[in-house]
Structures are given as structure tokens and as C-alpha cells.
Amino acid sequence: CTSGLATGTVIFTPANNHSGAWTIASATAGIQEAIRTVTVGGTLGNGPRVSMPLGDHIIRGPITADNYPDIGGAGTNSTALLKGFAVGNLITYGDAAPLSGIGGNLHDFQIRVLPGITDASGFAISIQNRYNVTVQNVTVYGDPNPGIGQIHNAIELFNSLTVSILNVKVYWITGTGLYTRTTGGNQVTGRVQTLEITSGSSVNFLMYFTGNIVAFNVNGLQLQ
């Protein structure tokens, strides 16, 4: 389009070939677009918030929140994100810059895999290079039957300090439940208050701590 003209033409070139009738829509049910409209985060319920409504929301591309908003649903039994792609993180909260953001929250929703999708890599939630992030009232839910909608990896903490995991439940994973890692002398610190992890038939690790873990307090942990 030419700026200032009354009419114009927008040409869209998809990454993959498509046949028949199809519609351009958000790959993330509008969540990524909403994240881009907010700036900085705050304490739980007190900061720019992205509210996810009731219902199942199919997510066909990764969600990245590098501006640390408060992202919340209507409850773990009310708001569900269905991962509709096989490779990569569903939600990456943070960015590549070391400890570049303060605050932010993820709360009150459920994560599942869309039936027919084999979740091959990545995490349901990856917290990267952040201070004071809370993951609260979140359920990462697979299927007890191998190969049918199972989550591979649940939660990753990477180079992040004072992360709080509060009332989080992880069911029928095939990879790792809670995973920490660090690079370049960075650290991971935080606390767990009520974390329940139930493995699938081919689980690698329920919890796997690597890197420079300075302080990580655990209270109310259930592993099955």
C-alpha cells in the first residue's frame, strides 16, 4: 500500500502452501497481539493485564511475552490453551537478554495439547531471564493414554531469580516436569508452594535441576 491513498492492496504470502478457501487469523487466539499492546508488569492483579476468557483457545504458534505483563485466565477449569504445534515452547516469558525484566505473572488457566498433535519438544511454559515472576493456579494437562495429547515438557526456569511456583499441577508428561538451567554465571532462585507432577509412561525426569541453583525452597511437593 502507498501511504495517504484512499485505497490499496495488501499482499500476504504464507509460509506454507494452502489450497482451497482459507482465512487469515491470529495464530494465538489474539493473545500475542494483546501482549504487544501492554508495556510493563506488576504484582499479581496490579499491572497491565492480558485476560484470557472462558473456553478452549487453540494456539498454533508460540506466545512470547518479553514485556512481562500479567497474563491470566478465568480459572484452571475454565480457560484452556490447546497447543496446536509440535516443536517449541508454548509460552516463553522473557527474552535472551540476561535478567532484563522485573515482575510478571501467569495464572488461572490450563494447558493441553490439541488432539492429533505430538508434542515433541519445548516447554509448556519457559521463564527466561526474569526477576520476581509468579506461576500460580496453572494446570498442564496431558492424556493418560500414550501418544494422545500428551505434554512433553512442562515448566522451564532459565537464568531467572525469585520465581514462585504456586499451586501448579502437571499431569501425564512424557519429558520433564520442572527443569532449571543457567548460563554464563547466572543463577536460578525461587520457591515452590504446592506442585503436583504425574508422569506419563515414558517420562525422563519429574524434576531436573542443572546449573547454578543458589536457593530454591520447596514446600508441598507431590511426585507420582
C-alpha positions in Angstrom: 0.0 0.0 0.0 1.0 3.6 -0.6 0.6 5.8 2.4 -2.1 8.5 2.1 -4.0 6.9 -0.7 -7.7 6.1 -0.3 -7.3 2.5 -1.5 -4.6 0.0 -1.7 -3.7 -3.7 -1.9 -2.2 -5.9 0.8 -0.4 -9.0 -0.4 0.0 -11.8 2.1 2.5 -14.6 1.4 2.0 -17.6 3.8 5.0 -19.7 5.0 3.4 -22.9 3.6 1.2 -23.7 0.6 -2.6 -23.7 1.1 -5.3 -24.9 -1.2 -9.0 -24.1 -1.3 -10.6 -21.4 0.8 -8.8 -20.2 3.9 -8.9 -17.3 6.4 -6.2 -15.2 7.9 -6.5 -15.2 11.7 -4.3 -14.9 14.8 -2.2 -18.0 15.4 -2.5 -17.4 19.2 -6.3 -16.6 19.6 -5.3 -13.0 19.9 -3.1 -13.5 23.0 0.2 -12.5 21.3 -1.5 -9.4 19.8 -2.8 -8.4 23.2 0.6 -8.8 24.8 2.0 -6.4 22.3 -0.4 -3.7 23.5 0.9 -3.6 27.1 4.2 -2.4 28.4 5.4 -3.3 31.9 4.1 -5.7 34.5 3.5 -5.5 38.3 2.3 -7.6 41.2 -0.5 -10.2 40.7 -3.6 -8.3 39.6 -1.8 -4.9 39.7 -0.3 -4.2 36.4 -1.1 -4.3 32.6 -3.1 -7.5 32.2 -3.9 -9.8 29.3 -7.2 -11.5 30.2 -8.0 -14.8 28.5 -11.7 -15.5 28.5 -13.6 -18.7 29.2 -13.3 -21.6 26.8 -10.7 -23.6 24.8 -8.3 -21.5 22.7 -6.3 -23.3 20.0 -2.7 -22.0 19.8 -1.0 -22.7 16.5 2.1 -20.6 17.1 4.4 -19.7 20.0 3.4 -17.0 22.5 6.3 -14.7 23.6 5.9 -12.2 26.5 9.1 -10.1 26.6 7.4 -7.1 28.2 6.4 -9.0 31.4 2.6 -8.5 31.6 0.1 -10.2 33.9 -1.4 -13.0 31.8 -4.4 -14.6 33.4 -7.4 -16.8 32.6 -10.8 -17.4 34.3 -9.6 -20.5 36.2 -7.9 -23.8 35.6 -11.2 -25.5 34.8 -12.5 -22.5 32.7 -9.7 -21.3 30.4 -7.6 -23.7 28.4 -4.8 -23.2 25.9 -4.5 -26.1 23.4 -1.0 -26.4 21.9 -1.6 -26.9 18.2 2.1 -27.3 17.1 4.7 -29.9 17.8 8.1 -28.1 18.2 9.0 -25.2 20.6 7.7 -23.5 23.7 4.0 -22.7 24.0 4.7 -19.7 26.3 8.1 -18.1 26.5 8.0 -15.5 29.3 11.2 -13.4 28.9 13.9 -12.9 26.3 17.5 -13.5 25.6 18.9 -10.5 27.5 20.3 -11.6 30.9 17.9 -10.6 33.8 16.3 -7.9 31.7 12.8 -7.8 33.2 11.2 -7.5 36.7 7.8 -8.8 37.7 5.0 -10.5 35.9 2.6 -13.3 36.4 1.0 -16.3 34.7 -2.1 -17.6 36.4 -5.5 -19.3 36.4 -5.5 -21.3 33.2 -4.9 -24.8 31.8 -2.6 -26.0 29.1 -3.3 -29.1 26.9 -2.2 -30.5 23.6 -4.6 -30.4 20.7 -5.6 -34.0 19.8 -3.6 -35.3 16.9 -0.5 -33.2 17.8 2.6 -35.0 19.0 4.3 -32.6 21.4 7.9 -33.3 20.5 10.0 -30.5 22.2 9.9 -27.3 24.1 8.1 -26.4 27.2 4.5 -25.5 28.1 6.0 -22.5 30.0 9.5 -21.3 29.8 10.6 -18.4 32.2 13.7 -16.8 30.8 16.0 -14.0 32.3 13.4 -12.6 34.7 13.1 -11.4 38.3 10.0 -12.0 40.5 7.8 -14.0 38.2 4.8 -16.0 39.7 3.2 -19.0 38.1 0.0 -19.6 40.1 -3.0 -21.8 39.7 -1.9 -23.4 36.4 -2.6 -26.9 35.3 -0.5 -28.6 32.5 -2.6 -31.5 31.4 -2.0 -34.4 29.1 -3.8 -37.6 28.4 -3.1 -40.9 30.3 -3.0 -42.8 27.0 0.5 -42.5 25.4 0.6 -40.5 22.2 -2.8 -38.9 22.6 -2.5 -35.3 23.5 0.4 -35.7 25.9 2.6 -32.8 27.1 6.3 -33.4 26.6 7.9 -30.8 29.0 6.1 -28.6 31.5 8.0 -25.8 33.1 11.5 -24.4 32.5 13.3 -21.8 34.6 16.3 -20.3 32.8 18.6 -17.6 34.4 15.7 -16.4 36.5 15.6 -15.2 40.1 12.9 -15.4 42.8 10.4 -17.3 40.7 7.4 -18.6 42.6 5.6 -21.8 41.6 2.3 -21.8 43.5 -0.5 -24.4 43.2 0.7 -25.8 39.9 -0.4 -29.3 38.7 1.3 -31.2 35.9 -0.4 -34.4 34.6 0.9 -37.1 32.3 4.0 -35.6 30.9 6.5 -37.6 28.8 9.6 -35.4 29.2 10.4 -33.2 32.3 8.1 -31.6 34.8 10.2 -28.8 36.3 13.6 -28.0 34.7 16.2 -25.4 35.6 19.3 -24.3 33.8 21.8 -21.4 33.8 24.5 -20.0 31.6 27.4 -17.6 32.0 27.5 -17.4 35.8 23.8 -16.6 36.1 21.6 -18.2 38.8 18.1 -19.6 39.4 16.4 -18.9 42.7 12.8 -19.3 43.8 10.3 -21.3 45.7 7.7 -24.0 45.2 4.5 -23.9 47.2 2.3 -26.9 46.2 3.5 -28.5 43.0 2.0 -31.8 41.8 3.6 -33.8 38.9 2.2 -37.0 37.5 4.3 -38.7 34.8 3.4 -40.5 31.6 4.7 -43.9 30.5 7.9 -42.5 29.0 8.9 -39.7 31.4 12.5 -38.6 31.5 12.6 -36.6 34.8 9.8 -35.4 37.1 12.2 -32.6 38.2 15.7 -31.9 36.8 17.9 -29.2 38.3 21.0 -28.1 36.5 23.2 -25.0 36.6 23.8 -22.6 39.4 20.9 -23.1 41.8 21.6 -20.8 44.7 18.4 -21.1 46.7 15.2 -23.0 45.8 12.7 -23.6 48.6 10.2 -26.5 48.1 7.1 -26.9 50.2 4.2 -29.1 49.3 5.6 -31.3 46.5 3.9 -34.4 45.2 5.5 -36.6 42.6 3.9 -39.7 41.1 
